[in-house]
Amino acid sequence: MKKKVLRKQVRAQHTLMRHEGIECTSHATQSLVIANAGLGNGMSRHQLCRIVEEYGLVEMLLMPPNKPYSFVKYGTTEEAKKAFDALNGKEVTLEDFGQNIVLYINFVEKVFWKNAVPTSLPPGLILIERVISPEEESRMLESIDWIGDEDTQNAQKTLKHRRVKHFGYEFCYDNNNVDKDRPLPGGLPEICDLFLEKCLKQGYIKHKPDQLTVNQYEPGQGIPPHIDTHSAFEDEIISLSLGSEIVMDFKHPDGLTVAIMLPRCSLLVMAGESRYLWTHGITPRKYDVIQASELGQKVGTITADLGDLTLNRRETRTSFTFRKVRRSPCNCIYPSVCDSQKGQQRQAQPSFPHNEMEASKLEQEYVHKVYEEIATHFSSTRHSPWPRIVEFLRSLPKGSIVADVGCGNGKYLGINEDLYMVGCDRSKNLVDICGEKNFQAFVCDALSVPIRSGSCDACISIAVIHHFSTAERRLATIRELARLLRPGGTALIYVWAMEQEYKNKKSKYLKEKIGSKGTEEEINTGTAQRPLSDQMPDSTSQDPVCSDQLLNDSKDKGSDAKPVADYRLPVHTNRTSFHSQDLLVPWHLKGGTKKKGESIDTVLLPAGSKESQELSPVFHRYYHVFCEGELEAACRSLDCVRVQKSYYDQGNWCVVLEKL
């Protein structure tokens, strides 16, 4: 028996070292790792606490999620050794499962575990506790007759994952939609109508739903991750949890998962990004990993706080999900996951340009025209100068002449009053905004700037060159910047980066809505060990291939590459990683648009349709996002400049050039 325990003990040591990088020690310490006593194999925090507290003062107990082991730190080495001697090889019964397991113990020096700080809820998601009383809960549950109306149209349906009943309109699971022309008789139950009136009065919802799906889940049942069909339902979707609490998982396309505790009698409201872009689902299992504090009543996200996790047995739960049937095509800003827009995209999306004429036409339609239309709204979002650009401008000698090529609304033209700055932009409406701010600016194309050669001490080109659709045109823009500079003059160039996660850090573009920072929790008894880090999804695991070759010193300088015939430019989903270098990025115009003559093809609705007039249009801007080294290589291909430095700044590749 002792040999068997030793063999299992050694195997546990090897597993911990191989998977987590933690080395067990042969000498006694204050800290122990207990194999077979983790959340992953059914040990609850409450039971493990009782077991380990018999042998001394427990300073810390860490239970990693989904792992079959836990870590305990005692007040003294003597207490830890006492627990080691008593528990190693001991058989215990898991209280919640009735299963016998054997504990295997090892000493460890120090354990680091990176924890996520409380993650914010997905954008647009609201969770309201105790929205109804226990008495109202009972009445709502009693209003659903699972047996008595089997012959009616809205009778129950038994699905693989739960029992379901529909009211108002039946949801068809074969096509994930509703038959809008065939409402079910009777409408919604009266008690549900009263509940919805209450929600409207309290401001929880903006519109009264007309469709109800009631789901009943037994312990162990769940629903697959999904997004409610865009074309079927309007923006707000609300779900009332009755009978028991549950953990629901939300997942962003980039892989970020947020587990959210839905307490009993709570209301979940999904709108905006959380409704249209994030999937939601319930993992089929009999126990949820939850925060131990405020058991079953803690609203919000479940974080990997190893000192506060335990198991919670699921009970029978009934959900009332209310939705409003959509009567017109969805015009959301997430076309990559929108069934209403996918067919229109195939017709409207332009092809990759094959020649100079096609490139010019693409930029005219998907850059120049778009910025003319969105100029006012765009300007209202561009007011905070980027620090490293400000640093560059303030480092220039007093009296320097500086050209801002692609100045937009002129947010950099007034940064340093000791400089003589002039701006230019292809958009007349943006140049007019510069004039309203009393800045000097004029309209021109970045390929041909009407400024005398060699007359500028410095130039800046911020977020401009990525709008040119061929490598030759992008290089010509850099060459034009160099022409403006005097010998020794410098230019700062910023372009959008393909790599929106760099050196394990997400850019502001990704973090602004979905990111979170990390903290570390540790058991420390002296000697440092390698970090024990949670297995998190790696959003950079795809290996994007640059569609545009890096320019080098060869004679053709990239002219050999030919785009695939009829390659359609994909539409990007905002706030997600890039999966293509050449793409269309949506701009959702708030407050409508002024009708300046002809309609723009980039609005994702049939031209002249009723919906296109009633809803705020979505415009598409062409971008070529740069791979690491691509901008620098293009600059080095010019004989007239040298690269002073290049760097990455919040999702952009940046270069400082010097004119030779």
C-alpha positions in Angstrom: 0.0 0.0 0.0 2.9 2.4 0.8 4.5 1.6 -2.5 1.2 2.4 -4.3 0.8 5.7 -2.5 4.4 6.7 -3.3 3.9 5.8 -6.9 0.8 7.9 -7.2 2.5 10.7 -5.2 5.4 10.8 -7.7 3.0 10.7 -10.6 1.2 13.7 -9.2 4.5 15.6 -8.9 5.3 14.9 -12.5 1.8 16.0 -13.7 2.1 19.3 -11.7 5.6 20.0 -13.2 4.6 19.0 -16.7 1.4 21.0 -16.9 1.9 23.9 -14.6 5.7 24.3 -14.1 5.5 23.9 -10.3 8.2 21.8 -8.7 7.4 19.8 -5.6 10.1 19.6 -2.8 11.4 16.7 -0.7 11.6 18.9 2.4 8.7 20.1 4.5 7.3 23.6 3.9 4.2 25.5 4.9 2.4 24.7 1.7 0.9 21.6 0.3 -0.6 20.6 -3.1 -3.4 18.0 -2.6 -4.1 15.9 -5.7 -7.6 14.5 -6.2 -9.1 17.3 -4.1 -9.9 19.9 -6.7 -13.0 21.5 -8.1 -12.4 19.6 -11.3 -13.1 16.2 -9.6 -16.0 17.3 -7.4 -14.4 18.5 -4.1 -16.2 21.5 -2.7 -14.5 24.2 -0.8 -16.6 23.6 2.2 -15.6 20.0 2.5 -11.9 20.6 1.8 -11.8 23.3 4.4 -13.2 21.0 7.1 -10.6 18.3 6.1 -7.5 20.6 6.2 -8.5 22.7 9.2 -8.2 19.7 11.5 -4.4 20.0 11.4 -3.8 23.7 12.0 -4.5 27.3 11.0 -5.1 27.5 7.3 -3.8 30.9 6.0 -4.9 30.3 2.4 -6.7 27.7 0.3 -6.5 28.0 -3.5 -8.8 25.9 -5.7 -8.1 26.4 -9.4 -11.2 26.1 -11.6 -11.5 22.8 -13.5 -8.3 21.3 -11.9 -8.2 18.1 -9.9 -5.9 19.6 -7.2 -5.8 22.4 -4.6 -3.2 24.3 -2.7 -3.2 24.9 1.0 -0.9 27.1 3.1 -0.6 26.5 6.9 0.6 29.0 9.5 3.7 26.8 10.3 5.7 24.1 8.7 4.9 21.8 11.6 1.1 22.1 10.9 1.7 21.4 7.2 3.8 18.3 8.0 1.1 17.1 10.4 -1.5 17.3 7.6 0.9 15.6 5.1 1.4 12.6 7.5 -2.4 12.3 8.1 -3.8 12.9 4.7 -1.3 11.4 2.2 -3.0 8.2 0.9 -6.2 8.8 2.9 -9.5 7.8 1.3 -12.4 10.2 1.6 -15.9 10.3 0.2 -17.0 13.3 -1.9 -20.1 14.6 -0.1 -21.8 15.9 -3.3 -21.1 12.8 -5.4 -20.9 9.9 -2.9 -17.7 8.8 -4.6 -14.6 7.6 -2.8 -11.3 9.2 -3.7 -7.7 8.9 -2.4 -5.7 12.1 -1.5 -2.1 12.4 -2.5 0.0 15.1 -0.9 3.3 16.9 -1.8 5.1 19.9 -0.4 5.6 23.0 -2.6 7.7 26.2 -2.0 5.7 28.9 -3.7 2.8 29.1 -6.0 1.8 32.0 -8.3 -1.6 31.9 -10.0 -2.6 34.7 -12.3 -6.2 35.7 -11.5 -8.5 37.8 -13.6 -9.8 40.8 -11.7 -13.6 41.0 -11.8 -14.3 41.1 -15.6 -16.8 43.7 -16.8 -20.1 42.5 -18.2 -20.3 42.3 -22.0 -21.3 45.7 -23.4 -25.0 46.3 -23.4 -25.7 43.6 -20.8 -27.6 44.4 -17.6 -28.4 42.1 -14.7 -31.1 43.1 -12.1 -31.4 41.2 -8.8 -34.7 40.2 -7.1 -36.8 41.7 -9.9 -39.8 39.8 -8.6 -40.8 38.5 -5.2 -41.0 34.8 -4.2 -44.8 35.0 -4.4 -44.7 36.4 -7.9 -42.2 33.7 -8.9 -44.6 31.0 -7.7 -47.5 32.6 -9.6 -45.5 32.8 -12.8 -44.3 29.2 -12.6 -47.9 28.1 -11.9 -49.1 29.9 -15.0 -47.3 27.5 -17.2 -49.4 24.3 -17.7 -46.9 21.7 -19.0 -49.6 19.0 -19.1 -53.1 20.4 -19.5 -52.9 22.0 -22.9 -51.1 19.3 -24.9 -53.5 19.7 -27.8 -53.0 23.5 -28.3 -50.6 25.1 -30.7 -48.3 26.4 -28.0 -48.1 23.0 -26.2 -44.8 21.9 -24.8 -42.0 20.6 -26.9 -39.4 18.3 -25.4 -36.0 19.1 -26.9 -32.7 17.3 -26.2 -31.6 19.9 -23.7 -34.9 21.0 -22.0 -38.7 21.4 -22.1 -39.9 24.4 -24.1 -43.2 26.3 -24.6 -43.8 29.3 -26.8 -46.3 32.1 -26.6 -47.1 34.9 -29.0 -45.1 33.3 -31.8 -43.5 29.9 -32.1 -39.7 29.8 -32.5 -38.8 27.2 -35.2 -35.6 25.4 -34.3 -35.1 24.0 -37.7 -34.4 27.5 -39.2 -33.9 29.4 -36.0 -36.6 31.9 -36.9 -40.3 32.7 -36.3 -43.2 32.7 -38.7 -44.2 36.4 -38.3 -47.4 35.9 -40.2 -48.8 33.1 -37.9 -49.1 34.4 -34.3 -50.1 31.8 -31.7 -53.6 32.1 -30.2 -54.0 33.7 -26.8 -50.9 35.9 -26.8 -48.7 36.1 -23.7 -50.0 34.9 -20.3 -51.7 37.8 -18.3 -49.2 37.6 -15.5 -46.4 38.0 -18.0 -48.1 41.1 -19.4 -48.2 42.6 -16.0 -44.5 41.8 -15.4 -43.5 43.5 -18.7 -45.5 46.6 -17.8 -43.5 46.7 -14.6 -40.2 46.4 -16.5 -41.2 49.2 -18.9 -42.2 51.4 -15.9 -38.9 50.7 -14.1 -37.0 51.5 -17.3 -35.4 48.0 -17.6 -36.6 47.7 -21.2 -37.6 50.2 -23.9 -40.1 48.2 -25.9 -42.7 45.7 -24.9 -41.9 42.1 -26.2 -44.5 40.1 -28.1 -42.9 36.7 -28.0 -42.2 34.4 -25.0 -40.2 31.2 -24.8 -40.4 29.3 -21.5 -37.6 26.7 -21.0 -37.4 24.3 -18.1 -34.0 22.8 -17.3 -33.3 19.8 -15.1 -29.9 19.6 -13.4 -27.3 18.7 -15.9 -29.1 20.2 -18.9 -28.0 23.2 -20.8 -28.2 25.0 -24.2 -25.5 25.3 -26.8 -23.7 28.6 -27.3 -25.7 30.8 -29.8 -26.7 34.3 -30.9 -30.4 34.9 -31.2 -31.2 35.3 -34.9 -30.8 39.0 -35.9 -33.6 38.9 -38.5 -36.0 37.3 -36.1 -35.9 39.6 -33.1 -35.3 43.3 -32.2 -32.4 44.6 -30.1 -33.6 43.9 -26.5 -33.8 40.3 -25.3 -34.7 39.7 -21.6 -34.6 36.5 -19.6 -36.1 35.9 -16.2 -34.5 33.1 -14.1 -36.9 31.2 -11.8 -36.6 28.2 -9.5 -32.8 28.2 -9.2 -29.6 30.2 -10.0 -27.4 29.3 -13.0 -24.1 30.2 -14.6 -24.4 31.4 -18.2 -21.3 31.7 -20.4 -20.9 34.6 -22.8 -18.2 34.4 -25.5 -16.8 37.1 -27.7 -15.6 36.2 -31.3 -12.0 36.8 -30.1 -12.2 34.0 -27.6 -12.9 36.0 -24.4 -15.3 34.1 -22.2 -17.3 35.7 -19.3 -19.1 33.4 -16.9 -22.1 35.2 -15.3 -24.1 34.1 -12.3 -27.8 34.6 -12.9 -29.4 34.4 -9.4 -32.9 33.2 -8.8 -35.5 35.8 -9.5 -33.0 37.9 -11.5 -33.6 39.6 -14.9 -31.0 39.5 -17.7 -31.3 42.2 -20.3 -29.2 41.7 -23.5 -28.9 44.7 -25.9 -26.4 46.1 -28.3 -23.1 44.2 -28.5 -24.0 41.6 -25.9 -27.2 40.7 -27.9 -25.8 40.9 -31.5 -22.1 39.8 -31.2 -21.5 37.6 -28.1 -22.8 34.0 -28.0 -24.5 32.9 -24.8 -25.1 29.4 -23.6 -25.4 27.1 -20.5 -22.9 24.3 -20.2 -24.6 21.0 -19.4 -23.4 19.9 -16.0 -24.8 19.2 -12.6 -22.5 21.6 -10.7 -21.4 25.2 -11.4 -18.1 26.6 -10.2 -19.1 29.8 -8.5 -17.9 32.4 -5.9 -18.1 30.9 -2.4 -19.0 34.2 -0.9 -22.7 35.0 -1.0 -23.4 31.5 -2.4 -25.9 31.5 -5.2 -26.7 35.2 -4.8 -23.7 36.9 -6.2 -24.7 38.9 -9.3 -22.0 39.4 -12.0 -19.1 37.6 -13.5 -17.5 34.5 -12.1 -13.7 35.3 -11.8 -10.8 32.9 -11.2 -10.5 34.1 -7.6 -8.9 30.8 -6.4 -9.5 31.8 -2.8 -13.2 32.1 -3.3 -14.4 29.4 -5.6 -16.5 26.4 -4.8 -19.1 24.0 -6.4 -22.8 24.7 -6.4 -25.3 21.9 -7.2 -27.8 22.8 -9.9 -31.6 22.6 -9.3 -34.5 22.6 -11.7 -34.6 26.1 -13.3 -37.2 27.7 -15.5 -36.4 30.7 -17.7 -38.9 33.1 -19.2 -37.3 34.7 -22.3 -39.1 37.6 -23.8 -38.4 39.0 -27.3 -39.9 41.4 -29.8 -40.4 40.1 -33.3 -38.5 42.1 -35.9 -40.6 43.5 -38.8 -37.7 44.9 -40.9 -34.2 43.7 -41.9 -31.5 44.0 -39.2 -29.2 47.0 -39.7 -26.8 46.4 -36.9 -23.0 47.2 -36.9 -22.0 43.5 -36.7 -22.4 42.3 -40.4 -20.2 39.3 -40.0 -22.7 37.6 -37.7 -25.9 39.2 -39.1 -28.1 37.0 -41.3 -30.0 40.1 -42.6 -26.8 41.6 -44.1 -24.9 38.6 -45.3 -26.7 38.3 -48.6 -26.4 42.0 -49.3 -22.7 42.0 -48.5 -22.1 39.5 -51.3 -23.6 42.0 -53.7 -22.2 45.2 -52.3 -18.7 44.1 -51.3 -16.1 45.4 -53.8 -13.3 43.2 -55.1 -9.6 43.6 -54.4 -8.2 46.1 -57.1 -6.3 44.6 -60.0 -4.9 47.9 -61.4 -4.5 51.6 -60.8 -7.9 52.5 -62.1 -9.7 50.0 -59.9 -7.7 51.1 -56.9 -8.6 54.7 -57.4 -12.2 53.9 -57.8 -12.2 51.7 -54.7 -10.7 54.5 -52.6 -13.1 57.0 -54.1 -16.2 55.0 -53.1 -15.0 53.4 -49.8 -12.7 56.2 -48.4 -13.3 59.6 -49.9 -17.1 59.5 -50.2 -17.5 57.9 -46.8 -15.4 60.5 -44.9 -17.4 63.3 -46.6 -20.6 61.7 -45.3 -19.4 60.9 -41.8 -17.1 64.0 -41.3 -19.2 65.6 -38.5 -19.7 62.4 -36.5 -16.1 61.2 -37.2 -14.8 64.5 -35.9 -16.8 64.3 -32.7 -14.9 61.0 -31.9 -11.4 62.4 -32.7 -10.5 64.8 -29.9 -7.8 63.2 -27.8 -4.2 63.5 -29.3 -2.1 60.4 -29.0 0.8 61.0 -26.5 3.7 59.8 -28.6 2.6 62.0 -31.5 2.4 65.0 -29.2 5.9 64.1 -27.9 7.2 64.1 -31.5 5.7 67.5 -32.3 6.9 69.1 -29.1 10.4 67.8 -29.7 10.8 69.8 -32.9 12.8 73.1 -32.8 10.9 76.4 -32.5 9.8 77.8 -35.8 9.8 74.5 -37.6 7.5 74.2 -40.7 5.4 71.1 -40.4 2.9 69.5 -42.8 0.1 67.3 -41.4 -0.8 65.2 -44.5 -4.2 63.7 -43.8 -5.0 66.1 -40.9 -8.6 65.1 -40.5 -10.3 67.5 -38.1 -7.0 69.1 -37.2 -6.5 67.7 -33.7 -2.7 67.9 -34.1 -2.5 71.3 -35.8 -2.6 73.2 -32.5 -0.5 71.0 -30.3 2.7 73.2 -30.4 2.2 76.9 -30.9 5.9 77.3 -31.6 5.5 75.5 -34.9 4.2 76.7 -38.3 1.8 73.9 -39.1 -0.4 73.5 -42.1 -2.8 70.6 -42.7 -4.3 69.0 -45.7 -6.9 66.3 -46.2 -8.9 64.7 -49.0 -12.2 65.4 -47.2 -13.5 68.9 -47.8 -15.9 68.6 -44.8 -13.1 67.7 -42.5 -11.0 70.6 -43.8 -13.9 72.9 -43.2 -13.9 71.8 -39.5 -10.2 72.7 -39.4 -11.2 76.2 -40.7 -13.8 76.5 -38.0 -11.0 76.0 -35.4 -8.9 78.7 -37.1 -6.3 76.2 -38.4 -4.6 76.5 -41.8 -5.7 73.6 -43.9 -6.5 72.8 -47.6 -8.0 70.0 -49.7 -5.6 67.7 -51.6 -4.7 64.1 -52.2 -1.8 62.6 -50.2 -0.4 61.3 -53.5 0.1 64.8 -54.8 0.6 67.5 -52.1 0.8 71.1 -53.6 3.8 72.1 -51.3 7.2 73.0 -52.7 9.8 70.2 -52.5 12.2 70.4 -49.6 10.2 73.1 -47.8 9.2 71.3 -44.6 11.2 70.6 -41.5 8.8 67.8 -40.5 5.7 65.9 -41.7 3.2 63.7 -39.9 1.0 61.1 -41.6 -1.4 59.7 -38.9 -3.8 56.9 -39.9 -3.7 57.8 -43.6 -1.5 55.4 -45.6 -3.6 52.3 -44.6 -6.5 53.8 -46.7 -4.5 53.2 -50.0 -5.4 50.0 -51.6 -2.2 48.8 -53.4 1.4 48.5 -52.3 2.5 50.9 -55.1 0.1 53.6 -54.0 1.1 53.2 -50.3 4.8 53.5 -51.3 4.1 56.5 -53.5 2.5 58.3 -50.5 5.6 57.7 -48.4 7.7 59.0 -51.3 5.6 62.1 -51.4 6.2 62.8 -47.7 9.9 62.5 -48.3 9.7 65.0 -51.2 8.3 67.6 -48.9 11.1 67.3 -46.4 14.4 69.3 -46.4 17.6 67.2 -46.0 17.7 66.2 -42.3 13.9 66.7 -41.9 11.8 64.0 -40.2 8.5 62.4 -40.8 6.3 60.4 -38.4 4.0 57.8 -39.9 1.3 55.8 -38.1 -0.7 52.9 -39.8 -3.1 50.5 -38.3 -1.6 47.1 -37.3 -2.7 43.6 -38.2 -1.4 42.6 -34.7 -4.0 44.0 -32.3 -2.4 41.9 -29.6 1.3 42.4 -29.3 3.7 41.0 -26.7 0.7 39.5 -24.8 -1.0 42.8 -24.5 -4.3 43.7 -26.2 -4.5 47.1 -28.0 -6.8 49.8 -26.8 -9.0 49.0 -29.8 -9.7 45.5 -28.4 -9.5 46.4 -24.7 -11.9 49.3 -24.9 -14.9 47.0 -24.6 -13.8 43.5 -23.8 -10.5 43.5 -22.0 -9.5 42.9 -18.4 -6.3 43.2 -16.4 -4.8 40.6 -14.2 -3.7 40.2 -10.6 -1.6 37.5 -9.0 -2.5 35.4 -6.0 0.3 33.4 -4.3 1.2 31.0 -1.6 4.7 31.9 -0.5 7.0 30.0 1.8 10.4 31.3 0.6 11.9 30.1 -2.6 10.4 31.4 -5.9 9.0 29.0 -8.4 7.8 29.4 -12.0 4.3 30.9 -12.3 1.3 28.6 -12.4 -0.9 30.3 -15.0 -4.4 29.5 -16.0 -5.0 28.1 -19.5 -6.6 31.1 -21.3 -7.6 31.2 -24.9 -4.9 32.8 -27.1 -6.6 35.2 -29.5 -3.3 35.4 -31.5 -3.1 31.7 -32.2 -4.1 32.2 -35.8 -1.1 32.6 -38.0 -2.1 35.4 -40.4 -0.2 35.5 -43.6 0.5 38.9 -45.0 -1.5 39.3 -48.2 0.9 42.0 -49.2 4.5 41.1 -49.6 7.1 43.1 -47.7 9.0 45.5 -50.0 12.7 44.6 -50.3 15.7 45.5 -52.3 14.7 43.3 -55.3 14.2 45.0 -58.7 10.5 44.5 -58.8 10.0 45.6 -55.2 6.8 43.6 -54.7 5.3 43.9 -58.2 5.3 40.1 -58.7 2.4 39.4 -56.3 -1.0 39.3 -57.9 -4.3 39.3 -55.9 -6.6 36.3 -56.3 -9.1 37.0 -59.1 -12.5 38.2 -57.8 -11.3 38.3 -54.2 -14.1 40.0 -52.3 -13.1 42.3 -49.4 -14.4 41.0 -46.1 -16.4 43.1 -43.7 -14.7 43.4 -40.4 -16.5 43.0 -37.0 -15.6 46.0 -34.9 -13.5 45.5 -31.7 -12.2 42.1 -32.9 -8.9 40.9 -34.1 -8.1 41.2 -37.8 -8.2 38.0 -40.0 -7.4 39.7 -43.3 -5.1 42.6 -44.2 -7.4 44.1 -46.8 -10.9 44.7 -45.5 -13.9 47.0 -45.0 -14.4 48.5 -41.5 -18.0 49.5 -40.7 -18.9 53.0 -39.5 -22.4 53.2 -37.9 -23.5 56.8 -38.4 -25.3 58.1 -35.3 -28.1 60.5 -35.7 -28.6 59.7 -39.5 -26.9 61.4 -42.4 -27.4 64.5 -44.4 -28.6 63.6 -47.9 -26.0 65.2 -50.2 -27.2 64.1 -53.6 -26.9 60.5 -54.5 -27.0 57.6 -52.0 -23.8 55.9 -51.1 -23.4 52.2 -52.1 -21.8 51.3 -48.8 -25.0 51.6 -46.9 -25.9 48.0 -46.0 -29.4 48.2 -47.2 -31.1 48.1 -50.7 -30.7 51.5 -52.3 -33.8 53.6 -51.8 -35.5 51.1 -49.5 -37.8 52.2 -46.7 -35.5 50.7 -44.1 -32.5 52.6 -45.5 -34.3 55.9 -45.0 -35.6 55.1 -41.5 -32.5 53.5 -40.0 -29.1 55.0 -39.4 -26.8 53.9 -42.3 -23.7 51.8 -41.9 -20.8 52.9 -44.1 -17.7 50.9 -45.0 -14.2 52.3 -45.0 -11.4 50.4 -46.9 -8.3 49.6 -44.8 -5.1 47.7 -45.5 -3.8 46.8 -42.0 0.0 46.4 -41.8 1.9 43.3 -40.7 4.9 43.7 -38.4 7.9 45.0 -40.4 5.8 45.9 -43.5 5.8 49.7 -43.1 9.5 49.7 -42.1 10.4 47.6 -45.2 8.5 49.9 -47.5 10.3 52.9 -46.1 13.7 51.3 -46.4 13.0 50.6 -50.1 13.4 54.4 -50.7 16.9 55.6 -51.3 16.2 59.1 -50.1 15.4 58.4 -46.5 16.6 56.4 -43.6 14.5 54.9 -40.7 15.5 56.6 -37.5 13.2 54.3 -35.4 10.1 52.1 -35.6 7.8 51.1 -32.8 4.3 49.7 -31.9 1.9 52.1 -30.3 -1.6 50.9 -29.2 -2.4 48.8 -32.2 -0.4 50.9 -34.8 2.9 50.4 -36.5 4.9 53.6 -36.4 8.1 54.9 -38.2 10.2 58.0 -37.9 12.0 58.8 -41.2 14.9 61.2 -41.9 15.4 62.7 -45.3 19.0 62.1 -46.5 
